[in-house]
Amino acid sequence: MFDPVIAPSGTLLGLLQRGRGDGTLHALTAPRAEALAALNHCVLNDPRHDWQVENRSLYYARLYLDLNGELDAIEAHLFDPEDVLDADESRTGLALAVLGHLASYGRLDALQLLRRYAAHGVNWAWALDELALRDDDAGLRALAAPVLARFPRDAEGEAELAAAVRDAFEPRPWRLWAEDPRESIATRVRAAQETGCFDRWQRQMDSSGPRPGWSVRAVFEWAEQGVERGTPLHVPAARCLAAVAGPEDRPEIVEAARSGTEGARCTALRYLADSNDPDVLDLIDGAVATGSTPVVEAAVATYERMRSLAAVDRARGWVHRPDALGAAAGRVLACRGAAQDRDLVLAALREAVRGEGPDAPTLWTLVDGTGRLGIACAAPVLRHIYRETASSHLRGRAARALAATDPSFAAGFAIECLWDCEETTREIAARHAETGDNRVVERLRRLAADPAEEDEVQTAVRSRFGPDAPAV
């Protein structure tokens, strides 16, 4: 899947793609046809950089309800001939999730569309998971025959069926079908369930990982085998090393961290950092200077995990470096620095935005640290990140940092955050948004009554209406 093209943040499409609360507020005042066109574009062309983490489905479903939007565009997308050619679930996953939420709000057309796609679409398993949460028993039983017909009655087909049952995210349909009065369906599903359980047990028994009695050298060799297979194993290998290494093995481990093979070097660095070895910081410095790219990445990640005062003190010297270790030092100070480090963290934040833009991965930690340290003069940078980032998670972190640093947050961004796509951001808004704006009170009451809203958000809303809460 290609990275999505995100429209400018000042446009309706750009706001909706980002999942910002202002996207909903602007859509409700825009011409309905324009708003629906932008909404459909987002649902049919998933705008998330990480669709497995970021939330959009409830946000878009609520907007369909507010606009009384038709589902013709979603139907055409799901049953387009491309559905057969492109089996990647990211093509249809967002649309199916939106339909799921609409079905939970009582949209019968969404429920029927999910049933039809579960019977005939390529990404049927996702649709079935959505139905498992919303459909009644009769609706699910009607899907048993068309779903099972996808799997031929030969050895390969039965193996695929067993894998589908074993890996199902929502087991309810399969459990229901295992008790189906039609013997041909129940017998086949029960056999698939038994096979899946056996496969899971067999995978657990067939582990080829470390064994008791391994030596330090054997652990290093196992880590190197992972490198050769393209599967880094230095993290579990370091845990194994902690179980087998003794004080007498330290010279060998230190030498591996200094000049060993890629797998051994990454493993040794991780182990020495976890055990707070006095030489590990110098070894990390050397690995960044002389190691291959995987070694540098492992050394930087290892350093960021360290909690010692020595690591924080070293960060104050390293933060000015123009390399990966310098960037990591800024993140260490953001996480574990003290008030004296505010200027260093602010400088790292500004440099990251200036050099890598508002979506730089390093910003996640720096933004959190800015809020933790209460760096008030960082508010303009945080507002820029909030407006421009395409990551709804990073925007939520920026909102949390603004709540701690920007006195204008409660009367500004906090209000639009009540409509944000991320529940954690809505929770922040529910705790901070000023109620002088009539939209705030109305929105808080709607969130409190919405059965699809997350418990944490509703708890935050109730705290604003409780007997000890300020007047709303």
C-alpha positions in Angstrom: 0.0 0.0 0.0 1.3 3.4 -1.0 1.5 6.2 1.6 -1.6 8.3 1.3 -1.6 11.8 -0.2 -2.8 14.2 2.5 -4.4 17.4 1.5 -3.4 20.7 3.2 -4.6 21.1 6.7 -6.7 24.2 5.9 -9.0 22.3 3.5 -12.1 20.3 4.4 -10.5 17.2 2.9 -7.3 17.7 4.8 -9.1 18.2 8.1 -11.2 15.0 7.6 -8.2 13.0 6.5 -6.4 13.9 9.7 -9.5 13.1 11.8 -9.5 16.5 13.4 -12.6 17.8 15.2 -12.6 20.8 13.0 -13.2 18.4 10.1 -16.6 17.5 11.4 -17.5 21.0 12.4 -16.5 22.4 9.0 -18.3 19.5 7.2 -21.6 20.3 9.0 -21.5 23.9 7.8 -20.3 23.1 4.2 -22.6 22.3 1.3 -23.8 18.8 1.9 -22.7 17.4 -1.5 -19.2 18.8 -0.9 -19.0 17.4 2.6 -20.1 13.9 1.5 -17.7 13.9 -1.4 -14.8 14.6 1.0 -16.1 12.0 3.5 -16.4 9.4 0.8 -12.9 10.1 -0.4 -11.5 9.5 3.1 -13.4 6.3 3.6 -12.6 4.8 0.2 -8.9 6.0 0.2 -7.7 5.3 3.8 -5.7 8.3 4.8 -3.9 6.8 7.8 -0.2 6.2 7.7 -0.7 3.3 10.2 -4.2 1.9 9.6 -3.7 -0.7 12.4 -3.2 1.9 15.1 -5.0 5.1 14.2 -8.8 5.5 14.6 -11.0 6.9 11.9 -14.0 4.5 11.6 -16.2 5.9 14.4 -15.3 9.4 13.5 -16.4 8.9 9.9 -19.5 6.9 10.9 -20.7 9.7 13.1 -20.3 12.1 10.3 -22.3 9.9 7.9 -25.1 10.0 10.6 -24.9 13.7 11.0 -25.1 14.2 7.2 -27.6 11.4 6.7 -25.2 10.2 4.1 -26.0 7.5 1.6 -23.8 4.4 1.2 -23.8 4.1 -2.6 -20.1 5.1 -2.9 -19.1 2.5 -0.2 -21.1 -0.2 -2.0 -19.5 0.6 -5.3 -16.1 0.5 -3.7 -16.6 -2.9 -2.0 -18.0 -4.6 -5.1 -15.7 -3.0 -7.6 -13.9 -5.6 -9.8 -10.7 -4.5 -8.1 -11.9 -6.3 -5.0 -10.9 -9.5 -6.7 -7.6 -8.2 -7.9 -6.5 -6.5 -4.7 -7.0 -8.7 -1.7 -5.1 -6.4 0.7 -7.5 -5.8 3.6 -6.3 -2.2 3.9 -8.3 -1.4 0.6 -11.6 -2.2 2.2 -11.0 -2.4 6.0 -11.9 1.2 6.8 -15.1 1.0 4.8 -16.1 -2.2 6.5 -15.3 -0.8 10.0 -17.4 2.3 9.2 -20.3 0.1 8.2 -19.9 -1.8 11.4 -20.4 1.4 13.5 -23.3 2.5 11.3 -24.9 -0.9 11.9 -24.5 -0.5 15.6 -26.3 2.9 15.3 -29.3 1.1 13.7 -28.5 1.7 10.0 -30.1 -1.3 8.4 -28.6 -0.5 5.0 -25.1 -0.8 6.5 -26.0 -4.1 8.1 -27.3 -5.6 4.9 -24.2 -4.3 3.0 -21.9 -6.1 5.5 -23.9 -9.3 5.2 -23.7 -9.2 1.4 -19.9 -8.5 1.4 -19.3 -11.2 4.0 -21.0 -13.6 1.6 -19.3 -12.5 -1.6 -16.3 -10.1 -0.9 -12.6 -10.9 -0.8 -12.1 -9.4 2.6 -15.0 -11.4 4.0 -13.3 -12.2 7.3 -13.2 -8.5 8.3 -16.9 -8.1 7.4 -17.7 -11.3 9.4 -15.9 -9.9 12.5 -17.9 -6.7 12.2 -21.1 -8.7 12.0 -20.1 -10.9 15.0 -20.3 -7.8 17.2 -23.6 -6.4 15.7 -25.7 -9.0 13.9 -28.2 -11.4 15.5 -28.0 -15.2 15.4 -30.3 -15.6 12.5 -28.3 -13.2 10.3 -25.0 -15.0 11.2 -26.5 -18.5 10.5 -27.5 -17.4 7.1 -23.9 -16.7 6.3 -22.6 -20.2 7.2 -23.2 -21.8 3.8 -21.7 -19.0 1.6 -18.7 -18.7 3.9 -18.0 -22.4 4.0 -18.4 -22.6 0.3 -15.2 -20.6 -0.1 -13.2 -23.6 1.1 -13.1 -26.6 -1.3 -13.8 -30.0 0.3 -10.3 -31.3 -0.2 -7.2 -31.5 2.0 -6.0 -28.0 1.1 -9.4 -26.4 1.5 -9.9 -28.0 4.9 -6.5 -26.8 6.0 -7.4 -23.2 4.9 -10.7 -23.5 6.8 -9.0 -24.6 9.9 -6.6 -21.7 9.7 -9.5 -19.3 9.2 -11.3 -20.6 12.3 -8.1 -20.6 14.3 -7.1 -17.0 13.4 -10.6 -15.5 13.6 -10.6 -12.2 15.5 -14.2 -12.8 16.7 -15.0 -16.5 17.3 -18.8 -16.0 17.8 -19.9 -17.0 14.2 -17.8 -20.1 14.2 -19.1 -21.2 17.6 -22.6 -20.6 16.4 -22.0 -22.6 13.2 -20.5 -25.5 15.2 -23.9 -25.9 16.8 -25.8 -25.4 13.5 -28.8 -27.9 13.1 -27.5 -28.6 9.6 -25.2 -31.5 10.2 -23.0 -30.8 7.1 -22.1 -27.4 8.4 -21.7 -28.2 12.1 -19.6 -31.3 11.4 -17.2 -29.4 9.2 -16.8 -26.4 11.5 -16.2 -28.6 14.5 -13.5 -30.5 12.6 -11.9 -27.3 11.7 -11.9 -26.1 15.3 -10.2 -29.3 16.4 -7.6 -29.0 13.7 -6.9 -25.4 14.7 -6.4 -26.3 18.3 -4.0 -29.1 17.4 -2.0 -26.8 15.1 -1.6 -24.2 17.9 -0.4 -26.9 20.2 2.0 -28.3 17.6 3.5 -24.8 17.0 4.2 -24.4 20.7 5.9 -27.8 20.8 8.1 -27.2 17.7 10.0 -24.3 19.1 13.6 -24.1 17.7 14.7 -21.4 20.1 17.2 -21.5 23.0 17.5 -24.6 25.2 18.7 -25.1 28.8 22.5 -25.4 29.0 23.3 -23.0 26.1 26.5 -21.2 26.4 27.2 -17.5 25.7 28.7 -18.5 22.4 25.6 -20.5 21.5 23.3 -17.5 22.2 25.5 -15.3 20.0 25.3 -17.9 17.2 21.5 -18.0 17.5 21.3 -14.2 17.2 23.5 -14.3 14.1 21.2 -16.9 12.6 18.4 -14.4 12.9 20.4 -11.8 11.0 21.0 -14.3 8.2 17.3 -15.0 8.0 16.4 -11.3 8.2 14.7 -11.8 11.5 16.5 -9.8 14.3 16.7 -11.8 17.5 19.0 -9.7 19.6 16.2 -8.7 22.0 15.2 -12.3 23.0 18.9 -13.3 22.7 19.8 -10.7 25.4 17.2 -12.2 27.7 18.7 -15.6 27.1 22.2 -14.2 27.8 20.9 -12.9 31.1 20.0 -16.5 32.0 23.3 -18.2 31.0 26.0 -15.6 31.5 28.1 -15.3 34.6 30.7 -12.8 35.8 33.4 -14.8 34.1 31.7 -14.3 30.7 31.9 -10.5 30.9 35.1 -10.1 28.9 33.7 -12.1 26.0 30.5 -10.1 26.0 32.3 -6.8 26.2 34.4 -7.8 23.2 31.4 -8.9 21.3 29.8 -5.5 21.9 33.0 -3.8 20.7 33.8 -5.8 17.6 31.5 -8.8 17.3 29.3 -9.9 14.4 26.1 -8.0 13.8 23.9 -10.3 15.8 26.4 -10.8 18.6 27.1 -7.1 18.9 23.5 -6.1 19.1 22.8 -8.8 21.7 25.8 -7.9 23.8 24.9 -4.2 23.8 21.4 -4.9 24.9 22.5 -7.3 27.7 25.1 -4.9 29.0 22.7 -2.0 29.1 20.0 -4.1 30.9 22.6 -5.0 33.5 23.9 -1.4 33.9 27.4 -2.3 33.0 29.8 0.7 33.6 31.3 0.5 30.1 28.1 0.2 28.1 27.7 3.9 27.3 31.2 4.1 25.7 30.4 0.8 23.8 27.2 2.4 22.5 29.1 5.4 21.4 31.6 3.2 19.6 28.8 1.1 18.0 27.2 4.3 16.5 30.6 5.4 15.2 31.7 2.1 13.6 28.7 -0.2 13.3 26.5 -1.1 10.4 23.1 0.4 10.1 21.3 -2.4 12.1 24.0 -2.1 14.8 23.5 1.6 15.0 19.8 1.3 15.2 20.1 -1.4 17.9 22.6 0.7 19.9 20.4 3.8 19.8 17.3 1.8 20.8 19.3 0.2 23.6 20.5 3.6 24.9 16.9 5.0 24.9 15.8 2.2 27.2 18.4 3.0 29.9 17.1 4.5 33.1 20.3 5.3 34.9 21.4 8.7 36.0 24.6 8.1 34.0 22.6 7.7 30.8 20.7 11.0 31.5 23.9 12.8 32.3 25.5 11.5 29.1 22.5 12.7 27.1 23.3 16.3 28.2 26.5 16.0 26.3 25.3 14.0 23.4 22.1 16.0 22.6 24.1 18.4 20.4 25.4 15.7 18.1 24.0 15.8 14.6 23.5 12.0 14.4 21.1 9.4 15.5 22.6 9.3 19.0 22.1 13.0 19.4 18.4 12.6 18.5 18.1 9.8 21.0 19.7 11.9 23.7 17.0 14.5 23.2 14.4 11.9 23.6 16.1 10.6 26.8 16.0 14.0 28.3 12.4 14.4 27.2 11.5 11.2 29.1 13.8 11.4 32.1 15.4 14.8 32.2 14.8 17.4 34.9 13.7 21.1 34.8 17.3 22.1 34.0 16.9 20.3 30.6 13.9 22.2 29.4 16.0 24.3 26.9 17.7 21.3 25.5 14.4 19.5 25.0 12.8 22.6 23.4 15.8 22.9 21.1 15.5 19.2 20.1 11.8 19.7 19.4 12.3 22.7 17.2 15.2 21.1 15.3 13.1 18.0 14.6 10.2 20.0 13.2 12.5 22.2 11.2 14.5 19.3 9.8 12.0 16.5 9.5 8.6 18.1 9.5 5.5 17.7 11.7 5.3 13.9 11.2 8.8 13.0 12.3 8.8 9.8 14.5 11.1 11.5 17.0 8.4 14.0 17.8 6.2 11.5 19.7 8.7 11.4 22.6 9.7 15.0 22.4 6.1 16.2 22.5 5.4 14.1 25.5 8.5 15.4 27.2 7.6 19.0 26.5 4.3 18.5 28.3 6.0 16.5 31.2 8.5 19.3 31.8 5.8 22.1 31.3 7.8 24.0 28.7 5.4 26.9 28.2 7.3 28.6 25.5 7.0 25.5 23.4 3.3 26.1 22.8 3.7 27.7 19.3 5.6 24.7 18.1 3.1 22.3 19.6 0.2 24.2 18.0 2.0 23.8 14.6 2.4 20.1 15.1 -1.2 19.8 16.2 -2.5 21.5 13.0 -0.2 19.9 10.5 0.6 16.3 11.5 -1.2 13.6 9.6 -0.9 11.3 12.6 -3.9 11.4 14.8 -1.9 9.8 17.6 0.8 12.5 17.5 -1.9 15.2 17.4 -3.4 13.7 20.5 0.0 13.8 22.2 0.3 17.5 21.1 -3.1 18.2 22.6 -2.0 16.6 25.9 1.2 18.7 26.0 -0.8 21.9 25.1 -3.1 21.2 28.0 -0.1 21.3 30.3 1.7 24.3 28.7 -0.8 26.5 26.9 -3.3 28.6 28.9 -5.4 29.1 25.8 -5.9 25.4 25.2 -9.2 25.1 27.1 -10.9 27.8 25.1 -9.2 26.9 21.8 -8.1 23.5 20.5 -9.8 21.6 23.4 -13.2 22.5 22.0 -12.6 21.0 18.6 -10.9 18.0 20.3 -14.4 16.9 21.5 -15.0 15.8 17.9 -11.6 14.3 17.4 -11.2 10.8 15.9 -9.0 9.5 18.8 -10.8 8.6 22.0 -7.8 9.6 24.1 -7.9 13.1 22.6 -11.7 13.4 23.2 -11.0 12.4 26.8 -8.4 15.2 27.2 -11.0 17.6 25.7 -13.8 16.4 28.0 -11.6 17.3 31.0 -10.4 20.7 29.8 -12.8 22.3 27.3 -14.4 25.5 28.6 -18.1 25.4 28.7 -18.8 29.0 27.8 -19.3 27.8 24.2 -22.8 26.3 23.9 -21.4 23.6 21.5 -19.3 22.2 24.3 -22.2 21.5 26.7 -24.3 19.9 23.9 -21.3 17.8 22.8 -20.5 16.6 26.3 -24.1 15.5 26.7 -24.1 13.7 23.4 -20.9 11.9 24.2 -22.3 10.8 27.6 -25.4 9.3 25.9 -23.6 7.7 23.0 -23.3 3.9 23.5 -20.4 3.7 21.0 -18.3 6.1 23.1 -15.4 4.7 25.1 -15.7 4.3 28.8 -12.8 6.6 29.6 -14.3 9.5 27.6 -17.7 9.0 29.3 -16.0 9.0 32.7 -14.3 12.3 31.9 -17.6 13.7 30.8 -19.3 12.6 34.0 -16.6 14.4 36.0 -17.8 17.6 34.4 -21.4 17.0 35.5 -20.8 15.5 38.9 -21.7 17.3 42.2 -18.2 18.5 42.7 -17.6 19.6 39.1 -17.6 23.2 38.0 -20.8 24.5 36.7 -21.6 23.4 33.1 
